[in-house]
């Protein structure tokens, strides 16, 4: 096992949100074209505002998908962990020897994660460039971590 995703639930919900808002945006574009052709100024304004809102939601879901559904790779040859965004960017490389500890942390209103603590990053919550690498806690991800980590894993409770 060479790679896992940080949070699969976020990936599924983001893709569903993208499909819903993209469909709504396409319908809104056709409606806007129809309203322009029929010269209905009030409906043009309403559809334009709706289109703007749908585009904002699509951008938000793309951001969430890229940051919180990131891919975590283990490079055995280089002995490092690599975090990549689901779509692009959000890349971070961490050598195995730079990992201070791995903890199990439960985040309020989220889920339980394995958090790889290193000396370079400063934030436990995800989505920031300077956030620790975190992987959803489950059996598959535990097997992934055990490929490179044989020390104990502590459990802590975080309250924000």
Phi and psi restraints in degrees (value plus and minus 20) as a CYANA .aco file:
   2 UNK   PHI    -128.4   -88.4
   2 UNK   PSI     -37.9     2.1
   3 UNK   PHI    -170.5  -130.5
   3 UNK   PSI     132.8   172.8
   4 UNK   PHI    -162.4  -122.4
   4 UNK   PSI     146.8   186.8
   5 UNK   PHI    -122.4   -82.4
   5 UNK   PSI     124.9   164.9
   6 UNK   PHI     -80.4   -40.4
   6 UNK   PSI     -66.3   -26.3
   7 UNK   PHI    -171.4  -131.4
   7 UNK   PSI      85.1   125.1
   8 UNK   PHI     -88.3   -48.3
   8 UNK   PSI     -54.3   -14.3
   9 UNK   PHI     -80.0   -40.0
   9 UNK   PSI     -63.1   -23.1
  10 UNK   PHI     -82.4   -42.4
  10 UNK   PSI     -58.9   -18.9
  11 UNK   PHI     -82.2   -42.2
  11 UNK   PSI     -69.1   -29.1
  12 UNK   PHI     -82.9   -42.9
  12 UNK   PSI     -66.1   -26.1
  13 UNK   PHI     -85.4   -45.4
  13 UNK   PSI     -57.8   -17.8
  14 UNK   PHI     -86.7   -46.7
  14 UNK   PSI     -61.8   -21.8
  15 UNK   PHI     -85.5   -45.5
  15 UNK   PSI     -61.0   -21.0
  16 UNK   PHI     -82.2   -42.2
  16 UNK   PSI     -64.7   -24.7
  17 UNK   PHI     -81.2   -41.2
  17 UNK   PSI     -61.3   -21.3
  18 UNK   PHI     -82.3   -42.3
  18 UNK   PSI     -62.9   -22.9
  19 UNK   PHI     -84.0   -44.0
  19 UNK   PSI     -64.0   -24.0
  20 UNK   PHI     -83.5   -43.5
  20 UNK   PSI     -70.7   -30.7
  21 UNK   PHI     -92.9   -52.9
  21 UNK   PSI     -48.6    -8.6
  22 UNK   PHI     -88.3   -48.3
  22 UNK   PSI     -60.6   -20.6
  23 UNK   PHI     -83.2   -43.2
  23 UNK   PSI     -64.1   -24.1
  24 UNK   PHI     -83.6   -43.6
  24 UNK   PSI     -57.4   -17.4
  25 UNK   PHI     -85.9   -45.9
  25 UNK   PSI     -61.3   -21.3
  26 UNK   PHI     -84.3   -44.3
  26 UNK   PSI     -64.0   -24.0
  27 UNK   PHI     -81.1   -41.1
  27 UNK   PSI     -62.1   -22.1
  28 UNK   PHI     -84.2   -44.2
  28 UNK   PSI     -57.7   -17.7
  29 UNK   PHI     -85.0   -45.0
  29 UNK   PSI     -65.4   -25.4
  30 UNK   PHI     -83.4   -43.4
  30 UNK   PSI     -59.6   -19.6
  31 UNK   PHI     -85.5   -45.5
  31 UNK   PSI     -60.1   -20.1
  32 UNK   PHI     -83.5   -43.5
  32 UNK   PSI     -63.8   -23.8
  33 UNK   PHI     -80.5   -40.5
  33 UNK   PSI     -63.7   -23.7
  34 UNK   PHI     -82.6   -42.6
  34 UNK   PSI     -61.2   -21.2
  35 UNK   PHI     -88.4   -48.4
  35 UNK   PSI     -54.9   -14.9
  36 UNK   PHI     -86.8   -46.8
  36 UNK   PSI     -62.3   -22.3
  37 UNK   PHI     -86.8   -46.8
  37 UNK   PSI     -52.0   -12.0
  38 UNK   PHI    -114.3   -74.3
  38 UNK   PSI     -16.1    23.9
  39 UNK   PHI      35.2    75.2
  39 UNK   PSI      38.5    78.5
  40 UNK   PHI    -133.7   -93.7
  40 UNK   PSI      70.4   110.4
  41 UNK   PHI     -81.9   -41.9
  41 UNK   PSI     -58.5   -18.5
  42 UNK   PHI     -86.3   -46.3
  42 UNK   PSI     -62.6   -22.6
  43 UNK   PHI     -89.6   -49.6
  43 UNK   PSI     -49.9    -9.9
  44 UNK   PHI     -83.9   -43.9
  44 UNK   PSI     -63.9   -23.9
  45 UNK   PHI     -84.0   -44.0
  45 UNK   PSI     -66.3   -26.3
  46 UNK   PHI     -81.6   -41.6
  46 UNK   PSI     -65.9   -25.9
  47 UNK   PHI     -87.5   -47.5
  47 UNK   PSI     -54.5   -14.5
  48 UNK   PHI     -85.2   -45.2
  48 UNK   PSI     -63.7   -23.7
  49 UNK   PHI     -84.6   -44.6
  49 UNK   PSI     -63.1   -23.1
  50 UNK   PHI     -82.0   -42.0
  50 UNK   PSI     -61.7   -21.7
  51 UNK   PHI     -81.5   -41.5
  51 UNK   PSI     -62.9   -22.9
  52 UNK   PHI     -81.5   -41.5
  52 UNK   PSI     -63.6   -23.6
  53 UNK   PHI     -83.6   -43.6
  53 UNK   PSI     -63.4   -23.4
  54 UNK   PHI     -83.7   -43.7
  54 UNK   PSI     -60.7   -20.7
  55 UNK   PHI     -83.4   -43.4
  55 UNK   PSI     -60.6   -20.6
  56 UNK   PHI     -81.7   -41.7
  56 UNK   PSI     -62.7   -22.7
  57 UNK   PHI     -86.0   -46.0
  57 UNK   PSI     -57.7   -17.7
  58 UNK   PHI     -84.1   -44.1
  58 UNK   PSI     -63.3   -23.3
  59 UNK   PHI     -83.0   -43.0
  59 UNK   PSI     -61.5   -21.5
  60 UNK   PHI     -82.1   -42.1
  60 UNK   PSI     -66.5   -26.5
  61 UNK   PHI     -85.3   -45.3
  61 UNK   PSI     -56.2   -16.2
  62 UNK   PHI     -83.8   -43.8
  62 UNK   PSI     -61.8   -21.8
  63 UNK   PHI     -82.9   -42.9
  63 UNK   PSI     -67.5   -27.5
  64 UNK   PHI     -81.9   -41.9
  64 UNK   PSI     -64.2   -24.2
  65 UNK   PHI     -80.1   -40.1
  65 UNK   PSI     -65.1   -25.1
  66 UNK   PHI     -88.0   -48.0
  66 UNK   PSI     -63.2   -23.2
  67 UNK   PHI    -103.7   -63.7
  67 UNK   PSI     -66.2   -26.2
  68 UNK   PHI    -112.4   -72.4
  68 UNK   PSI     -33.4     6.6
  69 UNK   PHI    -127.4   -87.4
  69 UNK   PSI      10.0    50.0
  70 UNK   PHI     -86.0   -46.0
  70 UNK   PSI     139.2   179.2
  71 UNK   PHI    -118.7   -78.7
  71 UNK   PSI     113.3   153.3
  72 UNK   PHI    -130.7   -90.7
  72 UNK   PSI     101.2   141.2
  73 UNK   PHI    -133.4   -93.4
  73 UNK   PSI     124.8   164.8
  74 UNK   PHI    -133.1   -93.1
  74 UNK   PSI      98.0   138.0
  75 UNK   PHI    -118.8   -78.8
  75 UNK   PSI      84.2   124.2
  76 UNK   PHI     -85.0   -45.0
  76 UNK   PSI     -58.1   -18.1
  77 UNK   PHI     -86.3   -46.3
  77 UNK   PSI     -65.1   -25.1
  78 UNK   PHI    -107.7   -67.7
  78 UNK   PSI     -28.8    11.2
  79 UNK   PHI      34.2    74.2
  79 UNK   PSI      36.8    76.8
  80 UNK   PHI    -166.9  -126.9
  80 UNK   PSI     138.1   178.1
  81 UNK   PHI    -124.9   -84.9
  81 UNK   PSI     115.9   155.9
  82 UNK   PHI    -143.7  -103.7
  82 UNK   PSI     107.6   147.6
  83 UNK   PHI    -124.8   -84.8
  83 UNK   PSI     107.8   147.8
  84 UNK   PHI    -147.9  -107.9
  84 UNK   PSI     124.4   164.4
  85 UNK   PHI     -83.5   -43.5
  85 UNK   PSI     134.9   174.9
  86 UNK   PHI     -80.2   -40.2
  86 UNK   PSI     -58.7   -18.7
  87 UNK   PHI    -119.7   -79.7
  87 UNK   PSI     -75.9   -35.9
  88 UNK   PHI    -186.4  -146.4
  88 UNK   PSI     147.8   187.8
  89 UNK   PHI      45.3    85.3
  89 UNK   PSI    -179.4  -139.4
  90 UNK   PHI      34.6    74.6
  90 UNK   PSI      14.1    54.1
  91 UNK   PHI    -105.9   -65.9
  91 UNK   PSI     119.1   159.1
  92 UNK   PHI    -170.8  -130.8
  92 UNK   PSI     114.3   154.3
  93 UNK   PHI    -136.0   -96.0
  93 UNK   PSI     118.5   158.5
  94 UNK   PHI    -157.9  -117.9
  94 UNK   PSI     102.3   142.3
  95 UNK   PHI     -92.5   -52.5
  95 UNK   PSI     125.1   165.1
  96 UNK   PHI     -78.2   -38.2
  96 UNK   PSI     -60.2   -20.2
  97 UNK   PHI     -88.9   -48.9
  97 UNK   PSI     -35.6     4.4
  98 UNK   PHI    -104.6   -64.6
  98 UNK   PSI     -28.2    11.8
  99 UNK   PHI     -95.9   -55.9
  99 UNK   PSI      98.4   138.4
 100 UNK   PHI     -95.6   -55.6
 100 UNK   PSI     -67.0   -27.0
 101 UNK   PHI    -182.2  -142.2
 101 UNK   PSI     144.6   184.6
 102 UNK   PHI    -141.0  -101.0
 102 UNK   PSI     109.4   149.4
 103 UNK   PHI    -139.8   -99.8
 103 UNK   PSI     138.3   178.3
 104 UNK   PHI    -123.5   -83.5
 104 UNK   PSI     100.2   140.2
 105 UNK   PHI    -148.5  -108.5
 105 UNK   PSI     114.7   154.7
 106 UNK   PHI    -120.0   -80.0
 106 UNK   PSI     103.1   143.1
 107 UNK   PHI    -119.5   -79.5
 107 UNK   PSI     110.3   150.3
 108 UNK   PHI     -78.3   -38.3
 108 UNK   PSI     119.6   159.6
 109 UNK   PHI      43.7    83.7
 109 UNK   PSI      -5.5    34.5
 110 UNK   PHI    -149.0  -109.0
 110 UNK   PSI    -144.4  -104.4
 111 UNK   PHI    -165.5  -125.5
 111 UNK   PSI    -190.9  -150.9
 112 UNK   PHI    -118.1   -78.1
 112 UNK   PSI     114.7   154.7
 113 UNK   PHI    -147.3  -107.3
 113 UNK   PSI     134.3   174.3
 114 UNK   PHI    -107.2   -67.2
 114 UNK   PSI     106.9   146.9
 115 UNK   PHI    -135.6   -95.6
 115 UNK   PSI     103.0   143.0
 116 UNK   PHI    -109.9   -69.9
 116 UNK   PSI      87.0   127.0
 117 UNK   PHI    -107.2   -67.2
 117 UNK   PSI     108.4   148.4
 118 UNK   PHI    -153.3  -113.3
 118 UNK   PSI     155.1   195.1
 119 UNK   PHI    -109.2   -69.2
 119 UNK   PSI     -21.9    18.1
 120 UNK   PHI    -115.5   -75.5
 120 UNK   PSI     -53.5   -13.5
 121 UNK   PHI    -117.1   -77.1
 121 UNK   PSI     142.2   182.2
 122 UNK   PHI    -148.5  -108.5
 122 UNK   PSI     -30.8     9.2
 123 UNK   PHI    -135.0   -95.0
 123 UNK   PSI     116.1   156.1
 124 UNK   PHI    -105.6   -65.6
 124 UNK   PSI     -51.4   -11.4
 125 UNK   PHI     -94.9   -54.9
 125 UNK   PSI     125.9   165.9
 126 UNK   PHI    -102.3   -62.3
 126 UNK   PSI     148.8   188.8
 127 UNK   PHI      79.2   119.2
 127 UNK   PSI     -39.2     0.8
 128 UNK   PHI    -109.1   -69.1
 128 UNK   PSI     132.2   172.2
 129 UNK   PHI     -82.4   -42.4
 129 UNK   PSI     -54.3   -14.3
 130 UNK   PHI    -116.3   -76.3
 130 UNK   PSI      10.6    50.6
 131 UNK   PHI    -117.5   -77.5
 131 UNK   PSI     130.6   170.6
 132 UNK   PHI     -83.4   -43.4
 132 UNK   PSI     135.4   175.4
 133 UNK   PHI     -93.1   -53.1
 133 UNK   PSI     109.8   149.8
 134 UNK   PHI    -153.9  -113.9
 134 UNK   PSI     123.4   163.4
 135 UNK   PHI    -151.6  -111.6
 135 UNK   PSI     113.7   153.7
 136 UNK   PHI     -75.5   -35.5
 136 UNK   PSI     118.7   158.7
 137 UNK   PHI    -100.2   -60.2
 137 UNK   PSI      94.1   134.1
 138 UNK   PHI    -179.2  -139.2
 138 UNK   PSI     154.7   194.7
 139 UNK   PHI     -82.0   -42.0
 139 UNK   PSI     -63.6   -23.6
 140 UNK   PHI     -81.8   -41.8
 140 UNK   PSI     -64.1   -24.1
 141 UNK   PHI     -91.4   -51.4
 141 UNK   PSI     -49.3    -9.3
 142 UNK   PHI     -85.1   -45.1
 142 UNK   PSI     -60.6   -20.6
 143 UNK   PHI     -82.6   -42.6
 143 UNK   PSI     -60.1   -20.1
 144 UNK   PHI     -79.9   -39.9
 144 UNK   PSI     -66.4   -26.4
 145 UNK   PHI     -86.3   -46.3
 145 UNK   PSI     -57.8   -17.8
 146 UNK   PHI     -87.0   -47.0
 146 UNK   PSI     -31.6     8.4
 147 UNK   PHI     -85.5   -45.5
 147 UNK   PSI     -51.9   -11.9
 148 UNK   PHI    -145.5  -105.5
 148 UNK   PSI     -28.1    11.9
 149 UNK   PHI    -146.1  -106.1
 149 UNK   PSI      98.3   138.3
 150 UNK   PHI    -136.7   -96.7
 150 UNK   PSI     -12.4    27.6
 151 UNK   PHI    -108.4   -68.4
 151 UNK   PSI     147.7   187.7
 152 UNK   PHI     -85.6   -45.6
 152 UNK   PSI     132.4   172.4
 153 UNK   PHI    -133.6   -93.6
 153 UNK   PSI     100.0   140.0
 154 UNK   PHI    -104.2   -64.2
 154 UNK   PSI     134.8   174.8
 155 UNK   PHI    -133.5   -93.5
 155 UNK   PSI     110.4   150.4
 156 UNK   PHI    -153.3  -113.3
 156 UNK   PSI     140.8   180.8
 157 UNK   PHI    -131.8   -91.8
 157 UNK   PSI     109.0   149.0
 158 UNK   PHI    -127.8   -87.8
 158 UNK   PSI     114.0   154.0
 159 UNK   PHI    -149.2  -109.2
 159 UNK   PSI     103.1   143.1
